[in-house]
Amino acid sequence: MRVGSDYQVYIPEFDPGSTKYSDKDSGGMLVWSPYHTIVDSKLDEYIAIAKEKHGYNVEQALGMLFWHKHNIEKSLADLPNFTPFPDEWTVEDKVLFEQAFSFHGKSFHRIQQMLPDKSISSLVKYYYSWKKTRSRTSLMDRQARKLANRSNQDESEEEMEGANPVEAHDRDYDPTKEPKKESHAEPQTLSSKIALGRREHQTLQHRHHSQRAKCRPPRGMYLTQEDVVAVSCSSSAANSVLRQLDMELVSLKRQVQNAKQLNSGLKQKIEDGIDEFRLPECTQKINARWTTDEQLLAVQGKQMVNGMNSATLFCTKFHSQHVLWTLASCTLCCTLLLL
């Protein structure tokens, strides 16, 4: 237990003249209060200018007008000085998210490729808020579905009556049987309505999941935001985008075919083996002993090499002596001419 003055509550003295709540207790701030001197047409014009030119929403525009004490001229002059807080999810972003979710499911990393300005956390947060409302149908849709079911039921009853016609006679009429027939018809209609409701819910679920499964592209395929915008702009842009994708697909198929041909050629070469590149095997046995013929052949070869060496020495000596004699004769001639 904490004991001491620091852990005790401070109780102020009672003052009967003070108000029950102070101004600090009211955390809200007044954003707009209507003023009777402003004409509705001018107010609508001011809101339109704030929306179209400056990107304000209605609440922000009215807050600026209330800040300037309902002076439209001052508010219009002050609108460019502030940047309004944009709506996090525009209509285009919501449509793109629904398309991306129908393609990729809960793969938020691929959804982010179509919405690059949104973070993963904002995508997950919007998914859980959108998930609660996407299965709801409006009152008009429910009424139209009821009318369609009723018309289909009437047509089926008419077809059954046409297939099995029953002629009514006066003698077959029994007043005691008529109320029984009506009493049995009421629970039958109730059960048919319940069955129709269940069947309709099941068909809607099946239709939703089947469409989701059909719309999901193959694994690894995704659409970029630029392509989706280009396709939605005009039919010519859509045709150009599809033509470009077809050309890329054809070029990729050609590359795959060329790679397959190269691989098949390499496989065939590998299957042939390396037998043609091997050296022929020598069948003759190598003997370390010298025969008499081999010894004589070696001696003859040595003598031939020695003879060739002596011949080359003689030639070099003769050539050098000839050169010396020529030089001596030249010097002698020169001396005689000088004398």
C-alpha positions in Angstrom: 0.0 0.0 0.0 1.3 3.4 -0.9 1.1 5.8 2.0 1.9 9.5 2.1 0.9 12.9 0.8 2.3 12.2 -2.7 -0.2 9.4 -3.2 -3.3 11.1 -1.9 -5.9 12.9 -4.0 -6.1 16.6 -3.8 -9.7 17.7 -3.0 -10.3 21.4 -3.6 -12.6 23.4 -1.3 -16.2 23.7 -2.3 -17.2 26.9 -4.1 -20.9 27.2 -4.7 -20.5 30.1 -7.2 -18.3 28.1 -9.6 -19.8 26.3 -12.6 -20.1 22.6 -12.7 -17.8 22.1 -15.8 -15.0 24.4 -16.9 -14.2 25.4 -20.4 -11.4 22.8 -20.6 -13.8 20.0 -20.3 -15.4 20.7 -23.7 -12.9 19.1 -26.1 -15.0 19.8 -29.3 -14.4 22.8 -31.5 -17.1 24.6 -33.4 -16.5 24.3 -37.1 -19.6 25.8 -38.7 -22.5 27.8 -37.6 -25.1 29.1 -40.2 -25.5 32.8 -40.7 -28.8 34.2 -41.9 -27.4 37.1 -43.9 -25.5 34.8 -46.4 -27.5 34.0 -49.5 -27.7 30.3 -50.3 -26.6 30.8 -53.9 -23.4 32.7 -52.8 -22.7 29.9 -50.3 -23.1 27.3 -53.0 -20.8 29.2 -55.3 -18.2 29.6 -52.6 -18.3 25.9 -51.9 -18.0 25.1 -55.6 -14.9 27.3 -55.9 -13.3 25.8 -52.8 -13.9 22.3 -54.2 -12.8 22.8 -57.8 -9.9 25.2 -57.6 -8.4 24.4 -54.2 -9.5 20.9 -53.4 -11.4 21.6 -50.2 -14.3 19.4 -49.1 -17.5 20.9 -47.8 -16.6 20.7 -44.1 -13.2 22.3 -44.7 -14.7 25.1 -46.8 -17.4 25.9 -44.3 -14.8 25.9 -41.5 -12.7 28.5 -43.3 -15.8 30.6 -43.8 -16.7 30.3 -40.1 -13.1 31.2 -39.2 -13.4 34.5 -41.1 -16.7 35.3 -39.5 -18.8 34.4 -42.5 -16.9 36.9 -44.8 -16.8 35.2 -48.2 -14.3 37.6 -49.8 -11.7 37.0 -47.0 -12.3 33.3 -47.1 -11.8 33.1 -50.9 -8.6 35.2 -50.5 -7.3 32.9 -47.7 -8.1 29.5 -49.4 -4.8 29.3 -51.4 -2.8 29.9 -48.3 -3.6 26.4 -46.9 -3.4 22.9 -48.2 -6.5 20.9 -47.3 -6.1 17.4 -45.9 -6.9 15.2 -48.8 -9.3 12.3 -48.6 -7.2 9.1 -48.2 -9.3 7.0 -50.5 -10.8 8.5 -53.6 -13.4 6.9 -55.9 -10.7 5.9 -58.4 -8.6 4.3 -55.6 -11.6 2.3 -54.3 -12.3 1.0 -57.8 -8.7 0.0 -58.4 -8.6 -1.7 -55.0 -11.7 -3.8 -55.9 -10.2 -4.7 -59.3 -6.8 -5.6 -57.7 -8.5 -7.7 -55.0 -10.5 -9.6 -57.6 -7.2 -10.4 -59.4 -4.8 -11.1 -56.5 -7.0 -11.8 -53.5 -5.3 -11.0 -50.2 -1.9 -10.6 -51.7 -1.4 -7.0 -50.6 2.1 -6.7 -52.0 0.7 -7.2 -55.5 -2.2 -4.9 -54.8 0.3 -2.2 -53.8 1.8 -2.4 -57.3 -1.5 -1.1 -58.6 -1.8 1.5 -55.8 1.8 2.6 -55.2 0.9 5.6 -53.1 -0.8 3.4 -50.5 1.1 1.6 -47.7 0.5 -2.0 -46.7 -1.1 -0.9 -43.4 -3.6 1.4 -45.1 -4.5 -1.3 -47.6 -5.2 -3.8 -44.8 -7.1 -1.2 -42.9 -9.3 -0.3 -45.9 -9.8 -4.0 -46.7 -11.4 -4.7 -43.3 -13.7 -1.7 -43.6 -14.6 -2.6 -47.2 -15.1 -6.3 -46.3 -18.0 -5.5 -44.0 -19.9 -3.5 -46.6 -19.3 -5.4 -49.8 -21.8 -8.2 -49.0 -24.6 -5.8 -48.2 -27.3 -5.2 -50.8 -29.5 -2.1 -51.0 -33.2 -2.1 -50.4 -33.9 -1.6 -54.1 -31.8 -4.6 -55.0 -33.6 -6.8 -52.5 -37.0 -5.5 -53.8 -36.0 -6.2 -57.4 -34.8 -9.6 -56.5 -38.1 -10.4 -54.8 -40.1 -9.2 -57.8 -37.9 -11.3 -60.1 -38.4 -14.4 -57.9 -42.1 -13.8 -57.8 -42.4 -13.4 -61.6 -40.4 -16.6 -62.1 -42.6 -18.5 -59.6 -45.7 -17.3 -61.5 -44.3 -18.4 -64.8 -43.5 -21.8 -63.4 -47.0 -22.2 -62.0 -48.5 -21.3 -65.4 -46.3 -23.8 -67.1 -47.4 -26.5 -64.7 -51.1 -25.6 -65.2 -50.6 -25.7 -69.0 -48.9 -29.1 -68.8 -51.5 -30.7 -66.4 -54.9 -29.0 -67.2 -57.7 -29.9 -64.8 -61.3 -29.2 -65.8 -63.5 -28.0 -62.9 -67.0 -29.3 -62.8 -69.9 -28.4 -60.5 -70.2 -31.9 -59.3 -66.5 -31.9 -58.1 -67.0 -28.9 -55.9 -66.9 -29.6 -52.2 -67.1 -26.6 -49.8 -65.5 -28.6 -47.0 -62.3 -29.3 -49.0 -61.7 -25.7 -50.0 -60.5 -24.2 -46.6 -58.3 -27.3 -46.0 -56.6 -26.6 -49.3 -56.0 -23.0 -48.4 -54.7 -23.9 -44.9 -52.2 -26.3 -46.4 -51.0 -23.7 -48.9 -49.8 -21.2 -46.3 -47.1 -23.3 -44.7 -46.1 -24.5 -48.2 -45.5 -20.9 -49.4 -43.6 -20.1 -46.2 -41.3 -23.1 -46.6 -40.9 -22.3 -50.3 -39.8 -18.7 -49.4 -37.3 -20.0 -46.8 -36.0 -22.5 -49.3 -35.7 -19.8 -52.0 -33.9 -17.5 -49.6 -31.4 -20.1 -48.7 -30.9 -21.2 -52.3 -30.5 -17.6 -53.4 -27.9 -17.0 -50.7 -26.0 -20.1 -51.7 -26.1 -19.2 -55.4 -24.9 -15.7 -54.6 -22.0 -17.1 -52.6 -21.2 -19.6 -55.3 -21.4 -16.9 -57.9 -19.1 -14.6 -56.0 -16.4 -17.3 -55.4 -16.6 -18.6 -58.9 -16.2 -15.1 -60.4 -13.3 -14.5 -58.0 -11.7 -17.8 -59.1 -12.3 -17.0 -62.8 -11.0 -13.4 -62.6 -7.8 -14.4 -60.8 -4.9 -14.4 -63.4 -2.2 -17.1 -63.4 0.6 -17.0 -60.8 3.2 -14.4 -61.5 0.9 -12.3 -63.8 -0.2 -8.8 -62.6 -1.5 -5.6 -64.2 0.1 -2.2 -63.7 -1.8 0.9 -63.0 -0.7 2.6 -66.2 -2.1 -0.3 -68.3 -5.4 -0.3 -66.5 -5.7 3.5 -66.9 -4.8 3.3 -70.6 -7.3 0.5 -71.2 -10.1 2.4 -69.5 -9.4 5.6 -71.5 -10.3 4.5 -75.0 -10.7 1.5 -77.2 -7.7 2.5 -79.4 -5.4 2.7 -76.3 -6.6 -0.7 -75.2 -5.9 -2.2 -78.6 -2.4 -0.7 -78.6 -1.6 -2.0 -75.1 -2.9 -5.5 -76.1 -1.0 -5.4 -79.3 2.2 -4.5 -77.5 1.7 -7.3 -75.0 1.1 -9.8 -77.9 4.3 -8.7 -79.5 6.2 -9.2 -76.3 4.6 -12.6 -75.9 5.6 -13.6 -79.4 9.2 -12.5 -78.9 9.4 -14.4 -75.6 8.1 -17.5 -77.3 10.8 -17.2 -80.0 13.5 -16.8 -77.3 12.2 -19.9 -75.6 12.2 -21.9 -78.9 15.8 -20.8 -79.7 16.9 -21.8 -76.2 15.2 -25.2 -76.6 17.0 -25.8 -80.0 20.3 -24.9 -78.4 19.7 -27.2 -75.5 18.7 -30.1 -77.7 21.9 -29.6 -79.8 24.1 -29.6 -76.7 22.3 -32.7 -75.4 23.0 -34.5 -78.7 26.7 -33.6 -78.6 26.9 -34.9 -75.0 25.3 -38.1 -76.0 27.8 -38.6 -78.8 30.6 -38.7 -76.2 34.3 -37.9 -76.6 35.5 -41.0 -78.4 36.5 -39.2 -81.5 38.7 -36.9 -79.6 40.7 -39.6 -77.8 44.3 -40.5 -78.9 44.7 -43.9 -80.5 46.1 -46.5 -78.1 49.6 -47.9 -78.8 49.6 -51.7 -79.2 53.5 -52.0 -79.4 55.2 -53.0 -76.2 58.1 -50.9 -75.0 61.3 -52.9 -74.3 64.1 -51.4 -72.2 66.8 -53.6 -73.8 68.8 -52.5 -77.0 69.1 -54.9 -79.9 72.2 -55.1 -82.1 70.6 -53.2 -85.0 69.5 -50.4 -82.7 73.0 -50.0 -81.3 74.6 -49.9 -84.9 71.9 -47.3 -85.9 72.8 -45.2 -82.9 76.6 -45.3 -83.7 76.0 -44.4 -87.4 73.8 -41.4 -86.3 76.6 -40.2 -84.0 79.2 -40.4 -86.7 77.0 -38.5 -89.1 76.5 -35.7 -86.6 80.3 -35.5 -86.0 81.0 -35.3 -89.7 78.4 -32.5 -90.2 80.0 -30.6 -87.4 83.6 -30.9 -88.9 82.3 -29.8 -92.3 80.7 -26.7 -90.8 83.9 -25.9 -89.0 86.0 -26.2 -92.2 83.6 -24.0 -94.1 83.7 -21.3 -91.4 87.5 -21.4 -91.4 87.8 -21.1 -95.2 85.3 -18.3 -95.3 87.2 -16.3 -92.6 90.6 -16.8 -94.4 89.0 -15.6 -97.7 87.7 -12.5 -96.1 91.1 -11.7 -94.5 92.9 -12.2 -97.9 90.4 -9.8 -99.6 91.0 -7.2 -96.9 94.7 -7.4 -97.3 94.6 -7.0 -101.1 92.4 -4.0 -100.7 94.7 -2.3 -98.3 97.7 -3.0 -100.6 95.9 -1.4 -103.6 95.1 1.7 -101.6 98.7 2.2 -100.5 99.9 1.8 -104.1 97.5 4.4 -105.3 98.5 6.9 -102.7 102.2 6.5 -103.5 
